[in-house]
Amino acid sequence: MAHADKTTGTGRLNQASGEDRVLLPIREIPTHWYNVLADLPFELAPPISPATGAPVTFDEMARIFPPQLIEQEMGHDRLVPIPEPVLDVLAMWRPTPMIRARRLEKALGTPARIYFKHEGVSPAGSHKPNTAVPQAYYNKISGIHRLTTETGAGQWGSALAFASRLFDLQCRVYMVRVSFDQKPYRRTFMRLYGAEVLASPSPLTASGRTILAEHPDSPGSLGIAISEAVEEAAGREDTHYSLGSVLNHVLLHQTVIGQEAQKQMALAGDYPDYVYGCHGGGSNFGGLALPFVGEALKGRPVTAVAVEPESCPTLTKGRMAYDFGDTAGLTPILRMYTLGHGFVPPAVHAGGLRYHGASPIVSALVEKGLMKAETVPQQAVFESAMLFARTEGIIPAPESGHAVAAVVKKALELKEEARTATILFSLSGHGLLDLSAYEAFIDGKINNGGCPGEAIEEALSHLPAVTT
């Protein structure tokens, strides 16, 4: 176990001992979530109601969210207390370890110091329970009995199924069709916790039936699955909707990752020059990066880099504009980087990153130059993820593999330039239920998917008209 250097009393990790697993005791679990909105030098553009064309109201959001989450979504308090019942559950696996990836460093021959925050140790195997637990708790105390949601690769659906079981809630998950077919054990995982899992698009909802009528073989997308889950929640008084990424309150809950990492970096006697995370909607990347961005806004610089699939390049080739968060146009209209709400990404294995939009917070920070974004092709993802597994012994989820690939690229650049730097990334989940994807890679059946430029341009031509 890693420990403070008792000889010097500095609280720094004793590197000479070779102890590179930086651990925190349970008492060091963050007791508050960090809200970066309190420190931003600008205001986010408000979400717009599709019904009125005006900023969305509390009452409109109350159709599908409990009041506590709405307050967090709209609030600007820097620190938000974490309820004791939520902390009790988080203590099942938090704080998560931060690990120095020395074997990866050696394999790359890089002078870089590489650390990763290992979120795959949660019961659901990813970072997603960090927000699933408070969402389930707030819905429970608000008198809600059922939750609906979407899931891409299944990490979010697994997390909400787990949290719903703990708080005695029913849970229905609309799982993107391509992942429903590719990842059967993700379905089993959710069902084990008691959730009902449906392939999306489904014939159960009007939005699903519309898609199936036009595209019977649709692979689905997160935008479509969101439409189905929101439609059902809005039509039932006993049901609310839970979202696993994008919205402010979701990123707020995920900041436990970055807050722990700050303490662990202090124990290691180090501080990141670069912070990397895979990016789909923004929850994992934001959860790690936002506390460090808060420090950067106070004068302690860091380069935060969101890494997305080459086949779904929302932050790098999307447009900063108002757009729906879902395909059917049922959600509030958000100002974010988008590929167009009608865009259906290629069926790559990183299902959790196949989203047309992005978090308004991450989008605004990228637009202002306070964060960066880059893409990686699917082949490089699996090459780097396999190298990581063979050196560090942990099989990353394909989503996490995007961060690994970008870190490997940066570490080799530092080697070429003969300079050192500290790199921190989030290993947002394990890949133990994604072995079919690795089998395809080993058998030479993985392609890059490409960047569907024409499809993006077509989808961007149908953005909603918003006047603010």
C-alpha positions in Angstrom: 0.0 0.0 0.0 1.2 3.5 -0.8 1.9 5.7 2.2 3.3 9.1 3.1 7.0 9.4 3.5 7.4 9.1 7.2 11.1 10.1 7.1 10.6 13.5 5.6 7.1 14.1 6.8 6.3 15.7 3.5 3.3 13.6 2.8 4.8 12.6 -0.6 4.9 9.1 -1.9 8.1 7.3 -1.2 9.1 6.5 -4.8 12.2 4.6 -3.7 10.0 1.9 -2.2 8.5 1.2 -5.7 5.0 1.8 -4.3 3.2 3.3 -7.2 -0.4 2.6 -6.1 -1.5 5.8 -4.5 -4.4 5.1 -2.1 -6.5 7.2 0.1 -8.4 6.1 3.2 -12.2 6.0 3.2 -12.3 9.2 5.3 -10.8 11.0 2.3 -13.8 10.5 0.1 -14.9 14.0 -1.0 -17.9 15.2 1.0 -18.9 17.8 -1.6 -19.1 17.9 -5.4 -17.2 20.7 -7.1 -19.2 23.0 -9.4 -16.9 24.6 -12.0 -19.7 27.0 -13.0 -18.9 29.0 -9.9 -15.4 29.7 -11.2 -15.9 30.2 -14.9 -15.2 33.7 -16.3 -18.3 33.5 -18.5 -21.9 32.3 -18.3 -23.2 29.2 -20.1 -25.9 29.8 -22.7 -29.2 28.6 -21.2 -31.0 25.5 -22.4 -34.0 26.3 -24.5 -37.5 24.7 -24.3 -38.6 23.1 -27.6 -42.1 24.0 -26.6 -41.8 27.7 -25.9 -38.5 28.7 -27.6 -37.6 30.4 -24.3 -35.1 29.3 -21.6 -36.3 26.1 -20.1 -38.1 26.5 -16.7 -37.8 24.5 -13.4 -41.4 23.3 -13.9 -40.7 22.0 -17.4 -37.7 20.0 -16.1 -39.7 18.7 -13.2 -41.6 16.5 -15.6 -38.7 14.1 -15.8 -36.2 15.1 -13.0 -36.5 15.4 -9.2 -36.1 19.0 -7.7 -32.7 18.4 -6.2 -31.2 17.5 -9.6 -32.8 20.5 -11.2 -31.3 22.8 -8.5 -27.9 21.2 -9.2 -28.4 21.6 -12.9 -29.1 25.3 -12.6 -27.1 26.1 -9.6 -23.8 28.0 -9.2 -22.7 27.1 -5.7 -19.0 26.1 -5.8 -19.4 23.2 -3.4 -22.5 21.0 -3.2 -22.8 18.7 -0.1 -23.1 15.0 -0.9 -25.9 13.4 1.1 -24.9 10.8 3.8 -26.9 7.9 2.2 -25.0 8.6 -1.1 -21.6 8.7 0.7 -22.4 5.4 2.4 -22.8 3.8 -1.0 -19.8 5.5 -2.6 -17.7 4.1 0.3 -18.2 0.6 -1.2 -15.4 1.4 -3.7 -14.2 5.0 -3.2 -11.6 6.4 -3.1 -10.4 4.7 -6.2 -6.7 4.1 -6.7 -4.3 6.3 -8.7 -1.5 4.2 -10.2 1.8 5.1 -11.7 2.1 3.2 -15.0 5.8 2.4 -14.8 5.6 -0.7 -17.0 3.9 1.2 -19.7 6.5 4.0 -19.4 9.3 1.4 -19.7 7.7 -0.3 -22.8 7.4 3.1 -24.5 10.9 4.2 -23.4 9.4 7.6 -22.6 10.7 10.1 -20.0 7.0 11.0 -19.2 5.5 10.1 -15.8 2.2 8.4 -16.5 -0.5 8.0 -13.9 -4.0 6.7 -14.3 -7.1 7.0 -12.0 -8.7 3.5 -12.0 -12.5 3.9 -12.1 -13.0 0.3 -13.2 -13.0 -0.9 -9.5 -16.6 0.1 -8.9 -19.4 -2.6 -8.7 -20.5 -1.7 -12.2 -16.9 -1.6 -13.5 -16.8 2.0 -14.5 -17.1 5.6 -13.3 -20.8 5.7 -14.0 -22.1 4.8 -10.4 -20.6 8.1 -9.2 -23.8 9.8 -10.7 -26.1 6.8 -10.8 -26.2 6.5 -7.0 -27.2 10.2 -6.3 -29.7 10.2 -9.1 -31.4 7.1 -7.8 -31.3 8.5 -4.3 -32.9 11.8 -5.2 -35.6 10.1 -7.2 -36.3 7.7 -4.3 -36.8 10.5 -1.7 -39.0 12.4 -4.2 -41.5 9.5 -4.4 -40.5 8.1 -7.8 -40.8 4.4 -8.3 -39.4 3.8 -11.8 -36.5 5.1 -13.9 -35.9 5.0 -17.6 -32.6 5.6 -19.3 -30.5 4.9 -22.3 -27.1 3.2 -22.6 -24.5 2.9 -25.3 -22.1 0.1 -24.5 -23.8 -0.7 -21.3 -21.7 0.9 -18.6 -24.3 3.5 -17.7 -27.2 1.0 -17.9 -25.3 -1.3 -15.5 -24.6 1.5 -13.1 -28.2 2.7 -13.0 -29.4 -0.8 -12.6 -27.1 -1.3 -9.7 -28.1 2.0 -8.0 -31.8 1.4 -8.7 -31.6 -2.0 -6.9 -30.0 -0.4 -3.9 -32.8 2.2 -3.6 -35.6 -0.3 -4.5 -36.5 1.4 -7.8 -37.6 -0.3 -11.1 -35.3 0.4 -14.0 -35.9 0.1 -17.8 -32.9 0.6 -20.1 -33.0 1.3 -23.8 -29.8 -0.1 -25.1 -28.4 1.0 -28.4 -29.1 -1.8 -30.9 -25.5 -2.4 -32.1 -24.2 -2.7 -28.5 -27.3 -4.8 -27.6 -26.1 -7.3 -30.2 -22.3 -6.9 -29.7 -22.3 -7.1 -25.9 -24.7 -9.7 -24.7 -23.1 -10.0 -21.3 -23.7 -6.3 -20.7 -27.4 -7.1 -21.0 -27.0 -9.9 -18.6 -25.2 -7.6 -16.1 -28.1 -5.2 -16.1 -30.7 -7.9 -15.8 -28.8 -9.5 -12.9 -29.5 -6.2 -11.0 -33.2 -6.5 -12.0 -33.3 -4.0 -14.9 -35.4 -4.6 -18.0 -33.3 -4.1 -21.1 -34.7 -3.3 -24.6 -32.9 -2.9 -27.9 -33.2 0.7 -29.2 -34.8 1.7 -31.5 -37.7 -0.3 -30.2 -41.4 -0.7 -31.2 -42.4 0.3 -27.7 -42.3 4.1 -28.2 -43.5 6.5 -30.9 -39.9 7.8 -31.5 -38.6 4.2 -31.9 -41.4 3.2 -34.3 -40.6 6.2 -36.4 -37.0 5.3 -36.8 -37.8 1.7 -37.5 -40.3 2.7 -40.2 -37.6 4.6 -42.0 -34.6 2.4 -41.1 -35.6 -1.1 -40.1 -32.0 -2.2 -39.7 -30.9 0.9 -37.8 -27.9 0.2 -35.5 -29.3 2.8 -33.1 -27.6 5.7 -31.4 -27.5 7.3 -28.0 -29.7 10.1 -29.4 -32.4 7.6 -30.4 -32.2 5.8 -27.1 -32.5 9.0 -25.2 -35.6 9.9 -27.2 -37.3 6.6 -26.2 -36.4 6.9 -22.5 -37.5 10.5 -22.2 -40.7 9.8 -24.1 -41.6 7.0 -21.7 -40.7 9.0 -18.6 -42.7 12.1 -19.7 -45.8 9.9 -20.2 -45.9 8.3 -16.7 -46.3 10.0 -13.3 -44.4 7.3 -11.4 -41.4 7.5 -13.7 -38.5 9.8 -14.1 -35.6 9.8 -16.6 -31.9 9.5 -15.7 -29.1 10.6 -17.9 -25.6 9.3 -17.6 -23.6 12.1 -19.2 -23.8 15.6 -20.8 -25.9 17.6 -18.3 -24.3 19.8 -15.6 -25.5 17.8 -12.6 -24.0 14.6 -14.1 -20.5 16.2 -14.5 -21.0 17.7 -11.0 -21.4 14.2 -9.4 -18.3 12.9 -11.3 -16.0 15.5 -9.8 -15.3 13.1 -7.0 -12.8 11.6 -9.5 -10.7 14.7 -10.0 -10.9 15.8 -6.3 -9.4 12.5 -5.2 -6.8 12.7 -7.9 -5.7 16.1 -6.7 -5.1 14.6 -3.2 -3.3 11.6 -4.7 -1.1 13.8 -6.9 -0.1 15.7 -3.8 0.8 12.4 -2.1 2.9 11.4 -5.1 4.7 14.8 -4.9 3.7 15.5 -8.5 1.2 17.4 -10.6 -0.2 16.8 -14.1 0.9 18.8 -17.1 -1.6 16.9 -19.1 -5.0 15.4 -18.2 -6.6 13.0 -20.6 -10.0 11.3 -20.7 -12.2 9.6 -23.3 -15.1 11.7 -24.5 -18.6 10.8 -25.5 -20.9 13.1 -23.6 -18.3 14.4 -21.2 -19.0 12.9 -17.8 -15.8 10.8 -17.4 -13.5 13.4 -18.9 -15.2 16.3 -17.0 -15.2 14.4 -13.7 -11.4 14.1 -13.8 -10.5 17.3 -15.6 -12.8 20.0 -14.1 -11.2 20.2 -10.6 -7.9 20.7 -12.3 -9.4 23.2 -14.7 -10.7 25.0 -11.6 -7.1 25.2 -10.4 -5.9 26.4 -13.8 -8.4 29.2 -13.7 -6.6 30.3 -10.5 -3.1 30.2 -12.2 -1.9 26.6 -12.0 -1.8 25.6 -15.6 -2.8 22.2 -17.0 -3.6 21.0 -20.5 -6.9 19.0 -20.4 -7.5 16.9 -23.5 -10.8 15.2 -24.5 -10.3 12.2 -26.7 -13.0 11.0 -29.0 -13.4 8.5 -31.8 -12.4 9.5 -35.3 -15.8 8.2 -36.4 -17.7 10.4 -34.1 -15.6 13.7 -33.9 -18.1 15.9 -32.0 -15.6 18.3 -30.4 -13.2 18.4 -33.3 -15.4 18.5 -36.3 -18.8 19.4 -34.9 -20.4 22.8 -34.8 -20.9 24.9 -31.7 -24.6 25.5 -31.9 -28.0 24.9 -30.3 -29.2 21.4 -30.9 -31.4 18.8 -29.4 -29.8 16.3 -27.1 -31.9 13.5 -28.6 -32.9 12.4 -32.1 -36.6 13.0 -31.8 -36.3 16.5 -30.5 -38.0 15.8 -27.1 -35.2 17.2 -24.8 -34.3 20.8 -24.1 -32.1 22.4 -26.8 -28.5 22.8 -25.6 -25.7 25.0 -26.9 -22.9 22.5 -27.4 -20.7 21.0 -30.0 -22.8 18.8 -32.2 -22.7 16.6 -35.3 -26.5 17.1 -35.7 -29.2 15.3 -33.7 -30.0 13.1 -36.7 -26.4 11.8 -37.0 -26.0 8.1 -36.5 -22.3 7.2 -35.9 -20.7 4.2 -37.4 -21.0 1.0 -35.3 -17.6 1.1 -33.6 -17.0 -0.9 -30.4 -16.8 2.1 -28.1 -20.6 2.4 -27.9 -20.4 4.8 -25.0 -18.7 7.4 -27.2 -21.2 7.2 -30.1 -23.1 10.5 -29.2 -23.8 13.4 -31.6 -23.5 16.1 -28.9 -21.4 17.0 -25.9 -21.6 18.5 -22.5 -22.4 22.2 -22.6 -19.7 22.7 -19.9 -17.0 20.9 -21.9 -18.2 22.5 -25.1 -17.8 26.0 -23.7 -14.4 25.3 -22.3 -13.2 23.9 -25.6 -14.6 26.8 -27.4 -12.8 29.3 -25.1 -9.5 27.4 -25.5 -9.5 26.2 -21.9 -9.7 22.6 -22.9 -8.5 20.7 -26.0 -9.8 17.8 -28.1 -8.4 15.3 -30.4 -9.5 12.1 -32.2 -8.0 8.6 -32.5 -8.9 5.8 -35.0 -10.3 2.6 -33.7 -7.3 0.5 -34.8 -4.9 2.7 -32.7 -7.4 2.4 -29.7 -7.1 -1.4 -29.6 -3.4 -1.4 -30.3 -2.7 0.9 -27.3 -5.3 -0.9 -25.1 -3.6 -4.2 -25.8 -0.2 -2.7 -24.9 -1.7 -1.4 -21.7 -3.2 -4.7 -20.8 0.2 -6.5 -21.5 2.2 -4.0 -19.4 -0.2 -2.9 -16.6 -2.3 -6.1 -16.5 -5.7 -4.3 -16.8 -7.9 -4.7 -19.8 -9.4 -1.3 -20.6 -12.9 -0.8 -21.9 -12.8 0.3 -25.6 -14.0 3.8 -24.4 -11.0 4.0 -22.0 -8.8 2.8 -24.8 -9.2 6.1 -26.5 -7.5 7.9 -23.6 -4.8 5.2 -23.5 -4.1 5.7 -27.2 -3.8 9.5 -26.8 -1.5 9.1 -23.8 0.7 6.7 -25.7 0.9 9.2 -28.6 1.8 12.0 -26.2 4.4 9.9 -24.3 6.1 9.0 -27.6 6.1 12.7 -28.7 7.8 13.6 -25.4 10.4 10.8 -26.0 11.1 12.2 -29.5 11.5 15.7 -28.0 13.6 14.5 -25.2 11.6 16.2 -22.5 9.6 15.1 -19.5 6.1 15.8 -18.3 3.5 14.3 -16.0 0.4 12.8 -17.7 -2.7 11.8 -15.8 -5.6 10.0 -17.4 -8.8 8.3 -16.4 -9.2 4.6 -16.9 -12.9 5.0 -16.9 -13.8 1.3 -17.0 -12.5 -2.2 -17.4 -13.1 -4.2 -20.6 -13.9 -7.6 -19.1 -17.3 -7.6 -20.8 -15.8 -6.3 -24.1 -13.7 -9.3 -24.9 -15.6 -10.0 -28.2 -14.2 -6.6 -29.4 -10.7 -7.7 -28.4 -11.2 -11.0 -30.1 -12.1 -9.2 -33.3 -9.0 -7.1 -33.0 -6.7 -10.1 -32.5 -8.3 -11.8 -35.4 -7.7 -8.8 -37.7 -11.4 -7.9 -38.0 -11.3 -4.3 -36.6 -11.4 -1.4 -39.0 -11.2 2.3 -38.3 -14.7 3.1 -39.2 -13.7 6.4 -40.8 -15.1 9.8 -40.5 -18.5 10.1 -42.3 -18.2 13.7 -43.4 -21.2 13.7 -45.7 -23.5 12.3 -43.1 -22.3 14.9 -40.6 -22.9 17.7 -43.1 -26.4 16.4 -43.8 -27.2 16.1 -40.1 -25.9 19.7 -39.4 -28.2 21.0 -42.1 -31.2 20.2 -39.8 -30.3 22.1 -36.6 -33.2 23.8 -34.9 -33.6 27.5 -35.3 -33.0 29.2 -31.9 -33.2 32.9 -31.2 -31.8 34.0 -27.8 
